[in-house]
Every structure is written in structure tokens, then in C-alpha cells.
Amino acid sequence: MSYEKLAKEILELVGGEKNVISVVHCATRLRFVLKDKSKANKEKLENTEGVITVKESGGQFQVVIGNTVPEVYNALGKISNLLSDSKRTDGSKEGKKGNLFGRIVDVISSIFAPLLGVMAGAGILKGLLLIASNLGWLNNTDTTYIILYAAADSLFYFLPLLLAVTTARKFEGNVFTALTIAGALLYPSIVNLKAEGVATTFFGIPVTMMSYSSTVIPIILSVIVMSKLEKVCNRYIHESVKNFVTPLISLVVMVPLTLIVFGPIGVNIGNAIAAGLVAAFGFNPMLAGALLGASWQLLVIFGVHWGLIPVFINNIAVYGRDGVKPAATASVFAQAGAAFGVFLKTKNKKLKALAGSTTITALFGITEPAVYGVTLRLKRPFIAGIIGGAVGGAIIGQAGTQAFASGAPGLLTLPIFYGPGGQGFMGLIIGIVVAFVVSATLTYILGFEDPVEVDEPIKAPKETKEKSDEKVFSPLDGKVIALSKVPDSAFSSEAMGKGIAIEPKSGRVVSPVNGTVSVAFKTKHAIGLVSDHGAEILIHVGIDTVQLEGKYFTSHVKQGDQVKVGDLLVEFDIDKIKEAGYEVVTPIIVTNSSNYKEVTTTSKKAVNEQEMLLGLNIYGSEKGNIA
């Protein structure tokens, strides 16, 4: 699959770049905030290859991709300006805000999503060290342990610094000013004031000193206000001095304000929420565990589980452990079990393959492919997963299992639940096994509407005297080069599709088919066509020439234009491009090659415009090269 092709399709179907206010990604989803959701084609997007499903929740338009979401997100950055610092392309600052709850969810997910990967990695390492220490494999006074523990715990200790970065990006504040404010909260002399119980004032105003390592709410509140303050300062301070006067004002105002107001308020709010949840689990741990085990995947579906992530982190910061998160683990393994039940029962080969692969990803904590692709789609397996999650969550809640570090629940993160003496850990293992088995068994017993597998015959092509069912003519004059020789693995590996390349001798690209211009890149270096018979052709002039940003290229068509074989598409200056240090070898790719039994190539060593170049065969009756 071509990530850039998928990213382009997604961008078009959400209403185009100008309709996007911002986009972030989590473990499996692209989370768009759109100006006008009515411009997004949700139905067509859900049917796009590479997209699992689409959800609208929390003020976000969420495109569920699966494990390859980072690659698609990076591809978005290559084909658009969405990942630049401004995050916007038209100078607008706001779109439709949505309701308050949706905006809160959007803020939380945008702040925490970029940290999930490293947070999970650090959490796993911290869990493994806890196991090693509890079993006597490593002494916590050994220098080896101290070094590894620093690597595992630094993220959590300096969490305000990381949150300062992501919050500043979300609210368009100065990242370095935000980092400096967070650094002040953790500065040794400030830490000592709290540790030594020194009576602290700021120009006579009493300051209640708090411990800010691992805290969440204070720095988020502080950076949000700082971002607003910066905008006011930049509006009124002269350009010649605002680059240093604005940060000066921000530091002088925000550091004391945070220590006096936001810090105590944030810490106390976090402590109150943590105490409330701990009390709920203390009152009836079995019932609380069952409720969270049953409901966690429902929260995930609507994207509102982000509201509990800061609570988990805050509990670990306040108490050194969290008794709420373990029950959510049962929900994850329950959906994996439900997908496995589908794998065992279905007779549909495609569904069996999908259920098997998503079972594995769910076991490692990524449940969206299993939920959206299998269990929720079939309904009864999802209900079985809810029941299994409730049973497993009740067992885990009653066992008093605790999490001692952060990380998405899954097989790799089980060590984070192993604390001193291993208390509650066996209960967790029993709980997730029961959740998996109950869900799989119920899915198998309750059954589901198994999709009928129909092998539709391919319609025979129109009678033709040619060797190929469809012909693609040469768009250039030049030397023919095998695709495997192109100095770019995206083309040479045939990852984008089968085809051929030409070393051009003249700076002209003409249409190789009768059809429509499907993509006219703004950088003019590449063009996409769809032939009247459905072949999708990509002509990419040169290697890495996108970096020229249209320089030395002249486009003669636009997206949506109808073209005939030989119509001029693009002109380019070969000499100037080479002088700039770029190859001009031009791949011609059939991006939907999988629709054809074979793609044959010309046997000629050189071709002229409009000479036969590629043959697309539905049945593959002709092998090898074409004449």
C-alpha cells in the first residue's frame, strides 16, 4: 500500500486541506478537527482501502487506520502543510468549536497522544525493573539498576516538560517558553522549598509549595494561559522587540502565577479525582472493576477514554500506583477473545484472516482493528466482549491489582502491574485469561451472521485483436529502464505498483491513456491519471523532485481534466533539474496493479511518445514482454 496515496485520498475525503483545522494521531487513528464536517465524505472514506472505519466523537473526525497510522500521518506531512507549526493553510484560527465536552476530549487527546509510544516503552522498562527487583535479580542499590531506572522513570518525573511541549503545540504557544516555565516548577531550589517546608512568599503573597514532578494539570493550565498571554503581547508589542519582550513578560507573569494559583489548584483537582476513584474501588472493588471492564471499549469507540488517561497518570504520581487502570486491561483481552471466537467459527476466508490478525494486535493493546473490523461489525461478538470484560474486570478489581507505571494495556505491558511482592498480579493474569476465554466461548456459542463468501467472476473483456486487454502508451521520449533499477525503493520495490521507468531526452510529458486527470500535484513534478477503462497511472518526473516545489516545471492540466493519448500534461527543464542535483528518471506506475493478472512491459530499449509501453492483462494470457 502506498501511504502517500492513502493519505491523499483521506485528505480529499475529509474536505481537502483547507477544511482541516488540525490533525494528530494516536495508536490507530488520525484525529481531524474539521471546519465543516458536512464537507467530509464519511461513507466513501469508510470504503477506502486502508481505512478500517470512521468515527465522529469528542469534536473530532476520527479516521481509524490501524498499526500503520504513523506512516500515513507522516505521508500527510509530505503532501500537505498540515504538519507545519501553524497547522493551518489559510490563516484561519478557528473552525466550529463543537460542544464543551467534545473540545475537552480534543484537547486531552491532542496533548497526550504524541507521548503514548514513549510512555508505553518507559512503562514496560519500569515494570521489568520492578519484577527484577522483587525477584532479587537486581538490587535497587546497584548502579545498573539506578541507570536503567533513570531511563524508565525520567519521562514520568519530568512529565511536565513533555506536556509543556504538546500543550504549547496544541494552543499555538512558544514551545521553548512553555518548557522554561515547566523547568521552573522542577528547579532544584523550588523543589527544596517544598522539601524543607520553607514558608514561601512572592512580594508578600503566600505561596503554597507543591511537588510538581509527574503532575499533569498544573502545567497544562499554565501553558494554556501562557499561550493566550503571548497573543495579547504580540498584538501590542512592537515587532522590533517582541521576540524577547514577550517571553520576558510570559516568564515573569506565568511562573509566579503557576506557583501561586494554577499549581495548587491543579494538584488539588488531580488529588480529588484520584481520591474519588480510589474510594469507589475501595467501596466495592468487584463492582467497580466489572463496570470499567465492561465499559472501557465503549469509551474507546467514542474516543472519550482520553478523559481517564490523566487520572491514571495522576494516581501513579500521587500514590505511586493506580488501582483503576488494571480493570481496563480485561476489556482489551476480552475483545481479543471475541475476535478469536470469530476466527474459530467463521467459514469466510477473508473474515477468518482479518479476525486472526486483529486478535494478535488486540493482545498487544491495539483493539481498534478488532473492534471496528470484526466484533462491532458483527454485533454479537462485541456484546460477548463486553460480558467477558465485565467478568475479568470484576476478578481484577477484587484482587486489588495495581499499575505502577503507565502504558497501554497489553501483553508487553503486563510487567507494569507487578509491584512489591507481586500482590494482585496473579489476579490480573486470571482476570485477563477469563476475559479472553469467556468472550471467545460466548462468541462461538452465540454465533453471528457469517458473511457469505461469493467469488464473482471477472467479466470478460471486449473482444480485441491486441495482446493486452488495455494498453498504456509512452508519455515521454527516452531510454527505457526497468523499475527495479530506479534509485528509489518506493518505486523499485513495486510498493506503489508495477510499471517501468524512462530516462527522458526531452522535457515533455504527454498523456499515455484516454482518461481523466485524477491528481495534479501542486509541485507539478507528478501527475495521476485514471484511464477510461479504470487503470490508475502515476507519472513521477524525477526522484525527490518534490523538493523543487514546482521550480522548472510547467503544468498544462488540472485535476478533473479529460485527456486523450498524446495531450500535453507537463513540461520540465531537464538541464536545470539536473543542475539542482536531482535525477530525472521518470517512473510510470500502474498504482492499481493488483486489479490485473499481469502488467507486461515493452521489450524496446528506447521509446518515443505514444509508442506502446505497458500492457494490462485481466486474464494474463500473454506472458513476458509485449511487442
C-alpha positions in Angstrom: 0.0 0.0 0.0 1.2 3.5 -0.8 0.9 5.6 2.3 1.0 8.8 0.3 -1.8 7.6 -2.0 -3.9 6.7 1.1 -3.1 10.0 2.8 -4.1 11.9 -0.3 -7.4 10.0 -0.6 -8.1 10.7 3.1 -7.3 14.3 2.8 -9.6 14.7 -0.2 -12.4 12.9 1.5 -12.3 15.0 4.7 -12.9 18.0 2.5 -9.4 19.0 1.5 -6.6 20.7 3.3 -8.5 24.0 3.7 -11.2 22.2 5.6 -8.7 20.9 8.3 -8.0 22.9 11.4 -5.7 20.4 12.9 -4.7 16.7 12.8 -3.0 14.5 15.3 -2.7 10.7 15.6 -2.9 8.2 18.4 -2.0 4.5 18.2 -4.5 3.7 15.5 -6.4 6.9 14.4 -5.9 10.1 12.5 -7.8 12.6 14.6 -9.0 15.5 12.5 -10.6 18.7 13.7 -12.6 20.0 10.7 -14.1 23.4 10.0 -17.2 21.9 8.3 -17.9 18.2 8.8 -20.6 18.3 6.1 -17.7 18.5 3.5 -16.3 15.2 4.6 -17.5 12.1 2.7 -17.7 9.6 5.6 -19.3 6.8 3.6 -16.7 6.8 0.8 -13.9 7.2 3.3 -15.1 4.1 5.2 -14.9 2.1 1.9 -11.4 3.3 1.1 -8.8 0.6 1.1 -6.5 1.1 4.1 -9.2 2.7 6.3 -10.9 0.5 8.9 -13.7 2.8 9.9 -14.6 6.4 10.6 -15.9 7.8 13.9 -17.1 11.2 14.9 -16.6 11.9 18.6 -15.4 14.5 21.0 -15.4 17.2 18.3 -13.1 15.1 16.2 -13.4 13.3 12.9 -11.5 10.1 13.6 -10.2 8.0 10.7 -9.2 4.6 12.1 -6.2 3.2 10.2 -4.6 0.6 12.5 -0.9 0.0 13.1 0.3 1.9 10.1 -1.2 5.2 11.2 2.2 6.8 11.9 3.3 6.2 8.3 0.0 7.6 6.9 0.4 10.6 9.3 3.9 11.3 8.0 2.7 11.0 4.4 0.1 13.7 5.2 3.0 15.9 6.1 4.7 15.2 2.7 1.6 16.0 0.6 0.3 19.0 2.6 1.1 21.8 5.0 -0.9 20.3 7.9 2.0 19.2 10.0 3.8 22.6 9.9 4.0 24.6 13.1 0.9 26.7 12.2 -1.2 23.6 11.4 -3.3 25.7 9.1 -3.2 26.6 5.5 -5.4 29.5 5.1 -4.6 31.7 8.0 -7.8 31.0 9.8 -7.6 30.3 13.5 -10.8 28.5 14.4 -13.4 26.4 12.9 -16.6 25.1 14.5 -15.8 24.6 18.2 -18.4 21.9 19.0 -19.7 21.3 22.5 -17.6 21.8 25.6 -17.2 18.1 26.3 -16.0 17.5 22.7 -13.5 20.3 23.0 -12.2 18.9 26.3 -11.7 15.5 24.7 -10.0 17.0 21.7 -7.6 18.9 24.0 -6.7 15.9 26.1 -6.1 13.6 23.1 -4.0 16.2 21.3 -1.8 16.7 24.4 -1.3 13.0 25.4 -1.4 11.2 22.0 2.2 12.1 21.0 3.5 10.7 24.2 1.8 7.3 24.2 4.6 5.4 22.4 7.5 6.5 24.6 5.2 6.3 27.7 4.5 2.7 26.9 8.1 1.9 26.3 9.2 3.6 29.6 6.4 1.9 31.4 7.4 -1.6 30.2 11.0 -1.0 31.3 9.8 0.3 34.7 7.7 -2.8 35.1 10.5 -5.2 34.2 12.8 -3.4 36.7 10.1 -3.9 39.4 10.0 -7.6 38.6 13.8 -7.9 38.6 13.9 -6.1 42.0 11.1 -8.1 43.6 12.5 -11.4 42.5 16.0 -10.5 43.7 17.6 -10.4 40.2 18.7 -6.8 40.6 19.3 -4.8 43.8 17.8 -1.4 43.7 21.1 0.0 45.1 23.1 -1.4 42.2 24.4 1.2 39.7 23.0 -0.9 36.8 19.5 -0.7 38.3 19.9 3.0 39.0 20.9 3.7 35.4 18.1 1.7 33.9 15.5 3.1 36.4 16.6 6.6 35.4 15.9 5.7 31.8 12.4 4.3 32.8 11.4 7.0 35.3 12.7 10.2 33.7 9.6 10.5 31.4 7.3 10.4 34.5 9.4 12.6 36.7 9.8 15.2 34.0 6.3 14.8 32.6 5.5 18.5 33.0 8.3 19.3 30.5 6.8 16.9 27.9 3.3 18.1 28.5 4.5 21.7 28.1 5.6 20.9 24.6 2.4 19.1 23.5 0.2 21.7 25.1 2.1 24.6 23.5 1.7 23.0 20.1 -2.0 22.5 20.6 -2.6 26.1 21.7 0.0 27.6 19.4 2.2 28.9 22.1 6.0 29.3 22.2 7.3 25.8 22.9 10.6 27.0 24.5 8.8 29.5 26.8 6.5 26.7 27.9 9.5 24.4 28.6 11.1 27.1 30.6 8.0 27.5 32.8 7.8 23.7 33.3 11.5 23.7 34.1 11.0 26.3 36.8 8.5 24.0 38.6 11.2 21.3 38.8 14.1 23.6 39.5 16.2 22.3 42.4 15.8 25.4 44.6 12.0 25.3 44.1 11.9 21.6 44.9 13.9 22.3 48.1 11.5 24.9 49.3 8.8 22.2 49.3 11.0 19.5 50.8 12.3 21.7 53.6 8.9 23.2 54.4 10.2 26.8 54.0 7.5 29.5 54.4 7.4 30.9 50.9 6.1 34.3 49.7 6.2 36.3 46.4 6.2 40.0 47.2 4.3 39.3 50.3 1.8 36.9 48.7 1.8 33.5 50.3 2.9 30.6 48.0 1.7 27.1 48.8 4.5 25.0 47.6 3.6 21.7 45.9 5.6 18.8 44.4 5.3 19.1 40.6 7.2 16.1 39.4 4.9 13.8 37.4 2.0 16.2 37.7 -0.4 16.8 34.8 -3.0 19.5 35.4 -0.8 22.5 36.6 1.4 22.7 33.6 -1.5 22.3 31.2 -3.4 25.1 32.8 -0.3 27.3 32.9 0.7 26.8 29.2 -2.9 27.4 28.0 -2.9 30.8 29.8 0.6 31.5 28.6 -0.4 30.9 25.0 -3.3 33.4 25.4 -0.9 35.9 27.1 1.6 35.6 24.2 -1.0 36.5 21.7 -2.0 39.6 23.6 1.6 40.7 24.0 2.4 40.1 20.3 -0.6 42.2 19.3 0.6 45.3 21.2 4.4 45.0 21.4 6.4 46.4 18.5 7.9 43.8 16.2 11.5 45.0 16.8 11.4 43.9 20.4 8.6 41.4 20.8 10.8 38.3 20.2 12.4 38.8 23.6 10.0 41.1 25.4 7.0 38.7 25.0 9.0 35.7 26.6 10.2 38.0 29.3 6.6 39.0 30.3 5.5 35.4 30.0 8.1 34.1 32.4 7.7 37.0 34.9 3.9 36.5 35.0 3.4 32.8 34.5 6.0 31.2 36.8 4.7 33.1 39.9 1.1 32.7 38.8 1.6 29.0 38.3 3.2 28.5 41.8 0.6 30.7 43.5 -2.6 29.7 41.6 -2.5 27.0 38.9 -0.2 24.7 40.8 -2.2 24.3 44.0 -5.5 24.3 42.1 -4.2 21.7 39.6 -2.7 19.4 42.2 -5.7 19.6 44.4 -8.1 18.8 41.5 -6.0 15.8 40.5 -5.8 14.6 44.1 -9.6 14.9 44.5 -10.3 12.9 41.3 -7.8 10.3 42.3 -9.2 10.0 45.8 -12.8 9.7 44.4 -11.8 6.8 42.1 -9.8 5.1 44.8 -12.8 5.4 47.1 -15.1 3.8 44.5 -12.8 0.8 44.2 -12.4 0.7 47.9 -16.2 0.6 48.5 -16.8 -2.3 46.1 -13.8 -3.3 44.0 -15.6 -6.1 42.3 -18.5 -4.0 41.1 -16.2 -1.1 40.1 -13.8 -3.5 38.3 -16.8 -5.0 36.4 -18.2 -1.7 35.3 -14.8 -0.4 34.0 -14.0 -3.8 32.4 -17.4 -3.7 30.6 -17.4 -0.1 29.6 -13.8 0.6 28.6 -14.1 -0.4 24.9 -17.3 1.6 24.7 -15.3 4.6 25.9 -12.7 3.8 23.3 -15.2 3.6 20.5 -16.4 7.2 21.2 -12.8 8.4 21.9 -13.7 9.6 25.4 -11.3 7.2 27.2 -8.8 10.0 26.9 -10.6 11.6 29.9 -9.3 8.9 32.2 -5.7 8.8 30.9 -4.7 11.9 33.1 -6.4 10.2 36.0 -4.3 7.1 35.7 -1.1 9.1 35.4 -2.1 11.3 38.3 -2.8 8.3 40.6 0.7 7.0 39.9 2.1 10.4 40.7 0.1 10.9 43.9 0.0 7.3 45.3 2.9 5.6 43.4 0.3 3.2 42.0 -3.1 3.2 40.2 -5.9 0.7 41.0 -8.3 1.9 38.3 -6.4 1.1 35.1 -5.9 -2.7 35.6 -9.7 -3.4 35.2 -9.5 -1.7 31.7 -7.0 -4.4 30.8 -9.7 -7.0 31.0 -11.7 -5.2 28.3 -8.7 -5.3 25.9 -8.2 -9.0 26.3 -12.0 -9.6 26.1 -12.2 -8.0 22.7 -9.2 -10.1 21.6 -11.0 -13.2 22.8 -14.2 -12.2 20.9 -12.1 -11.7 17.7 -10.5 -15.1 18.3 -14.0 -16.7 18.6 -14.9 -15.2 15.2 -11.7 -16.7 13.9 -12.6 -20.2 15.1 -16.2 -20.1 13.9 -16.3 -18.2 10.6 -16.3 -20.0 7.3 -15.4 -16.9 5.4 -11.8 -16.9 4.4 -11.3 -13.1 4.4 -13.1 -12.7 7.7 -11.0 -15.5 9.2 -7.8 -13.9 8.1 -8.9 -10.5 9.4 -10.1 -12.0 12.8 -6.8 -13.9 13.2 -4.6 -10.9 12.6 -6.7 -8.5 14.7 -6.7 -10.9 17.6 -2.9 -10.7 17.7 -2.9 -6.8 17.5 -5.5 -6.7 20.3 -3.5 -8.9 22.5 -0.7 -6.3 22.3 -3.1 -3.5 23.2 -4.3 -2.2 19.9 -8.0 -3.1 19.8 -9.5 -0.8 17.2 -8.8 -3.1 14.2 -10.5 -6.0 16.1 -13.4 -3.8 17.3 -14.2 -1.9 14.1 -13.1 -4.6 11.7 -14.6 -7.7 13.4 -16.5 -7.6 16.7 -18.6 -4.4 16.5 -19.3 -5.0 12.8 -20.8 -8.4 13.7 -22.5 -7.1 16.9 -22.9 -10.3 19.0 -19.1 -10.8 19.4 -18.8 -7.2 20.7 -21.5 -7.9 23.3 -19.7 -11.1 24.2 -16.5 -9.0 24.7 -18.4 -6.6 27.0 -19.6 -9.6 29.1 -16.1 -11.1 29.2 -14.6 -7.7 30.1 -17.1 -7.4 33.0 -16.2 -10.8 34.4 -12.5 -10.3 34.0 -12.7 -6.7 35.4 -14.6 -8.0 38.5 -11.8 -10.5 39.2 -9.1 -7.9 38.7 -10.9 -5.4 40.9 -11.4 -7.9 43.7 -7.8 -8.9 43.5 -6.7 -5.3 44.2 -4.3 -5.3 41.2 -2.3 -2.0 40.9 -0.5 -0.4 38.0 2.9 1.0 38.9 3.7 2.7 35.6 1.9 4.0 32.5 1.4 2.1 29.3 -1.4 0.8 27.0 -2.8 -2.5 28.4 -1.5 -5.5 26.5 0.9 -8.5 26.7 4.0 -6.4 26.6 2.9 -4.1 29.4 1.9 -6.7 31.9 5.1 -6.1 33.9 3.8 -2.6 34.9 1.2 -4.4 37.1 3.8 -6.4 39.1 4.5 -4.5 42.3 6.2 -5.3 45.6 5.6 -9.0 46.4 3.6 -9.4 43.3 0.3 -8.6 45.1 -2.6 -8.7 42.8 -0.6 -9.7 39.8 -1.9 -13.3 39.7 -5.4 -11.9 39.9 -4.7 -9.8 36.8 -3.4 -12.9 34.9 -6.5 -14.9 35.9 -8.8 -11.9 35.1 -7.4 -11.4 31.5 -7.4 -15.2 30.8 -11.0 -15.4 32.0 -12.0 -12.3 29.9 -10.4 -13.8 26.8 -11.9 -17.3 27.3 -15.4 -16.1 28.2 -15.6 -13.8 25.3 -14.3 -16.4 22.8 -16.6 -19.0 24.1 -19.7 -16.8 24.1 -18.9 -15.6 20.6 -18.6 -19.2 19.4 -21.9 -20.2 21.2 -23.9 -17.1 20.3 -22.7 -17.1 16.8 -23.1 -14.2 14.3 -24.2 -13.6 10.8 -21.3 -15.1 8.9 -20.7 -13.1 5.6 -21.3 -15.2 2.6 -18.2 -15.6 0.5 -19.0 -15.0 -3.1 -16.5 -15.4 -5.9 -17.8 -13.1 -8.6 -16.4 -14.0 -12.0 -14.5 -11.3 -13.7 -16.4 -10.0 -16.8 -14.7 -10.9 -20.0 -13.0 -8.0 -21.8 -14.3 -6.7 -25.0 -13.1 -8.7 -28.0 -9.7 -7.3 -29.1 -7.0 -8.2 -31.5 -4.3 -6.8 -29.2 -2.2 -8.9 -26.9 -3.3 -6.7 -23.9 -6.7 -6.0 -22.5 -5.6 -2.4 -22.1 -2.6 -0.5 -23.5 -0.6 2.3 -21.8 1.4 4.4 -24.3 4.7 6.1 -23.6 4.3 9.6 -22.1 7.9 10.5 -22.9 10.8 10.1 -25.4 13.7 8.4 -23.9 15.6 5.3 -22.7 13.6 2.5 -21.1 14.8 1.4 -17.6 13.5 -1.5 -15.5 11.6 -0.3 -12.5 14.0 -2.3 -10.3 16.8 0.0 -11.4 15.1 3.2 -10.2 17.2 4.7 -7.3 14.2 5.0 -5.0 12.9 1.9 -3.1 9.3 3.2 -3.1 9.3 2.6 -6.9 12.0 -0.1 -7.3 10.3 -2.4 -4.7 7.0 -2.1 -6.6 5.4 -1.0 -3.3 3.4 1.6 -5.2 2.6 -0.7 -8.1 4.1 -2.3 -11.2 5.4 -0.4 -14.2 8.5 0.9 -15.9 10.8 4.0 -16.0 12.1 6.2 -18.7 15.2 8.4 -18.8 13.8 11.3 -20.8 15.6 13.0 -23.6 13.1 15.9 -23.9 11.2 17.8 -21.3 7.6 16.8 -22.2 5.1 14.5 -20.6 2.0 13.6 -22.7 -1.0 11.5 -21.7 -0.4 7.8 -22.1 -4.1 6.9 -22.0 -7.6 8.3 -22.7 -9.0 9.3 -19.4 -9.2 11.9 -16.6 -6.5 13.7 -14.5 -7.2 12.4 -11.0 -4.2 14.1 -9.3 -2.4 17.3 -10.3 0.2 17.8 -7.6 0.8 21.5 -6.7 4.6 20.8 -7.1 3.9 19.8 -10.8 6.5 17.0 -10.6 3.9 14.2 -10.8 0.5 13.6 -12.2 -2.1 10.9 -11.7 -4.5 9.7 -14.4 -7.4 7.3 -14.5 -8.0 5.7 -17.9 -11.5 5.3 -19.3 -11.1 1.5 -18.6 -10.1 2.1 -14.9 -6.3 1.9 -15.0 -4.7 4.2 -12.4 -1.5 5.7 -13.8 1.1 7.7 -11.9 3.8 9.6 -13.8 6.6 10.8 -11.5 9.1 13.1 -13.2 12.5 12.6 -11.4 13.5 11.4 -8.0 12.8 13.6 -4.9 11.9 16.4 -7.3 9.0 17.3 -5.0 11.6 19.3 -3.1 11.9 21.7 -6.0 8.4 22.8 -5.1 7.4 23.3 -8.8 10.5 25.1 -9.9 11.5 24.2 -13.5 8.0 22.6 -14.1 5.0 23.9 -16.1 1.7 22.2 -15.8 -0.8 22.3 -18.7 -3.7 20.4 -17.0 -5.6 20.5 -13.7 -7.4 17.9 -11.7 -10.6 16.7 -13.4 -9.5 17.5 -16.9 -10.4 15.0 -19.6 -7.3 14.0 -21.7 -6.6 11.9 -24.8 -3.4 10.0 -25.7 -0.8 12.5 -26.7 -2.2 15.5 -24.9 0.5 17.6 -23.3 0.4 17.3 -19.5 3.6 18.8 -18.1 6.8 20.4 -19.4 10.1 20.5 -17.5 13.6 21.7 -17.8 15.9 18.6 -17.8 19.2 20.6 -17.5 18.0 22.8 -14.7 16.7 19.9 -12.7 20.0 18.0 -13.1 22.0 21.1 -12.2 19.9 21.3 -9.0 21.2 17.8 -8.2 18.2 15.7 -9.0 17.7 12.6 -11.1 15.2 12.9 -14.0 14.5 9.2 -14.5 10.7 9.0 -14.6 8.7 6.0 -13.3 5.4 5.3 -14.9 3.4 3.2 -12.4 0.1 1.4 -12.5 -0.9 2.0 -8.9 -3.9 -0.4 -9.1 -1.7 -3.2 -10.4 -3.5 -5.7 -8.1 -6.6 -5.4 -10.3 -4.7 -7.1 -13.2 -3.4 -10.6 -13.6 -0.2 -9.2 -15.1 1.4 -5.9 -16.2 3.7 -6.5 -19.2 6.4 -4.1 -20.4 7.9 -3.2 -23.7 10.9 -5.0 -24.9 12.4 -1.9 -26.6 15.4 -0.2 -25.1 14.1 3.2 -26.2 10.7 4.6 -26.9 9.1 7.7 -28.4 5.9 9.4 -27.2 2.8 7.4 -27.9 4.6 4.2 -28.6 3.3 1.0 -26.8 4.8 0.9 -23.2 2.7 -1.3 -20.9 0.1 -3.9 -21.4 -2.5 -4.6 -18.7 -4.0 -8.1 -18.8 -7.0 -9.2 -16.9 -6.5 -12.9 -17.6 -2.8 -12.9 -18.1 -3.0 -14.9 -21.3 0.2 -13.3 -22.6 3.4 -13.6 -20.6 6.6 -11.6 -20.6 7.3 -8.5 -22.7 5.0 -7.0 -25.2 6.0 -6.2 -28.7 
